């Protein structure tokens, strides 16, 4: 697409880290450019100096492997001053310039209070836009199509029309899986692990979290993460000096060990280790890396609480800690700031090559 740049959606307040990550990726691809971002906006754009370089960059961006962007799409210039009475037509014309067959249509807004209000105002626009797209010869439900069509509104009369690859891109509008708080779960932290399984483990989750498997939950109290594992049929050793939810213990699938999660060692290898302890990210990362590298577990999901400053640098440090633990052996690490994370990122780690997320 002419003048292609990158549109990235992220958590409000993490625009700097998102910009650092996209800039680092672009530099690795030998693409120079600049970022436009506003603090607290929850989105930004990266603009390569050379348009052809931008097109190449847009095709190569590994959206599924980025940490801070939830959604990344190749976009053209901002469509500004859209007529309130006829916003659909110019959007459809811009979309037709990008292609005629798309896997899905995502109408998106920033993940902010203003964005939520904007989304309700734009909801009536979708049927009109779909009709305008059809009149322009654009199909938005072509299952075999390789790209998704995004229409991102930073305001009510302006939007970016963009595309992202089906393979490797986020399958959810705004990059946010819609999860409901399950009845019976003892804490809202359960949504964090549910999202981590959906985003980081992905389409193979059902086969890799099977009934009868074993797991250890370090820092388990009161049991939000344990609940997710029990719900999937796993048998869990919950390690925490604090109390566990009684209904979880009554399932017969949970063994509570009142011990320090940093000192606990499993008597035999388990399939999974999960950890959501409030500790320094380097200490938690080193612990999780040791569990996987030494074969105490097959796969691990763990949470890293980031400092207020140098958060991107802390993520890079975590990668170095994992690499050092494996000492040159193959391993797969994914890190992502999830929707249900706050000042933190969640990681998945396993030995060998990564299966498709």
Secondary structure, 3 states (H helix, E strand, C coil): CCCCEEEEECCCCCHHHHHHHHHHHHHHCCCCEEEEECCCCCEEEEEECCHHHHHHHHHHCCHHHCCCCCEEEEECCCECCCCCCCHHHHHHHHHHCCCCECCCEEEEECCCHHHHHHHHHHCCHHHHHHHHHHHCCCECCCCCCCEEEEEEEEECCEEEEEEEECCCCCCCHHHCCCCCCCCCCCCCCHHHHHHHHHHHHHHHHHHHCCCCCEEEEECCCCCHHHHHHHHCCCEEEEECCCCCCHHHHCCCCEEEECCCCCCCCCCCCEEEEEECCCCEHHHHHHHHHHHHHCCCEEEEEEEEECCCCCHHHHHHHHHHHHHHHHCCCCEEEEEECCCCCCCEEEEEEEECCCCCC
